[in-house]
């Protein structure tokens, strides 16, 4: 304002036009110089993309390529190999890229320790994990970087897409009619980034076991992004970033308990792959005799020598592991004295096990809950939880309308391209449809619906091309 007053004063006293122009030019040059100095002092963020793997070289071959296709020299791509013996190293060595780093453990370790070791081996300011049968969207990565550079939050969460592999590594059919396709959602694409504190937004729901309210939007390190500073400043002890059985759940619950400066985006930056060997699928409570439980069986065998397990409930059933993660964190985080609604948590785990697991798993879950109730003097709460009638959670009218809107806005398409159908073709087609539209939305949030309309047109054209090939 002072500069403008000087300008008008000079004009008032009949300062020569040449002098006025000279004065303006000097100010412009000074402003530009100061801006250049300011931005030259801002460090360009280095981002670590970590792919933990174990005996899945067939899937890793394609998952790794999705990261290597990112056009960004300030990233590192780390393959953290949990002592695989299936040619995983040879798969990595197929690619020549100085951003690619390969680390192999000398012996089989737990998933938690593999995640933790991978962070220690990384050097990025921000860290992203995704699985060896998943994929990152290389064409959307530049928009993720833009948001990180502009806001520098503790972390970013996003709504990932999903893909079911149509065949396993032996060529056997897998996944049924939904396999080999991707679904696009208008309500989950081109969303505007918004800031939040996970403690304020989600802590009460976590304590009350209202998991559906934050499952897809809370902080995550798996198909999400977190700053190294947040991990280091909030670790339970030096160089231990995950201190219970399931590292991504451990991070999510810890972030909710401690809070921070996070951003959520309703836009996909990665695709979750569901394959015949997915660890998450294997934790659905299958019996030991079921081949689908093999990844979970191996997971728990590797946990046997890990000193940072959950304080109870280390069995291959996800709801039990989630409750155990919360209780483990409550025992470790100093000055956190909130007590969860144990009736709700016991009820959730018990009823999920009674509905979705086999008799073997159900009996193990019941015993785990009973033993923990004795240890914590919560037998009364467990008894009330077991006697609660099995009722479905009633959705509000807002939730019902939101679900209808999501379904109406969506469409699916095959990702078969040039005779191939895998996570790499899935991310390539996804990127082809989304293009650079998100850049325009970040510049002008009012055009997100318009860009979604264009994305649907692209999808129709691509489907026609594939149809006639």
Buried (B, 14 or more C-beta within 10 A) or exposed (E): EEEEEEBEEBEEEEBEEEEEEEBEEEEEEEEEEEEEEEEEEEEEBBBBBBBBBBBBBBBBBBBBBBBBBBEBEEBBBBBBBBBBEBBBBEBBEEBEEEBBBBBBBEEBBBBBBBBBBBBEBBEBBBBBBBBBBBBBBBBBBBBBBBBBEEEBBBBBBBBBBBBBBBBBBEEEEBBEEEBBBBBBBBBBBBBEBEEBBBBEBBBBBBBEBBBEBBEBBBBBBBBBBBBBEBBEEBBBEEEBBBBBBBBBBBBBBBBBBBBBBBBBBBBBBBBBBBBBBBBBBBBBBBEEEBEBBBBBBBBBEBBEEBEBBBBBBBBBBBBBBBBBBBBBBBEBBEEEEEEBBBBBBBBBBBBBBEEBBBEBBBEBBBEBBBEBBEEBEBEEBBEBBBEBEEEEEEEEEEEEEEEEEEEEBBBEBBBBBEEEBBBBBBBBBBBBBBBEBBEBBBEEEEBBEBBBEBBBEBBEEBEEEBEEE
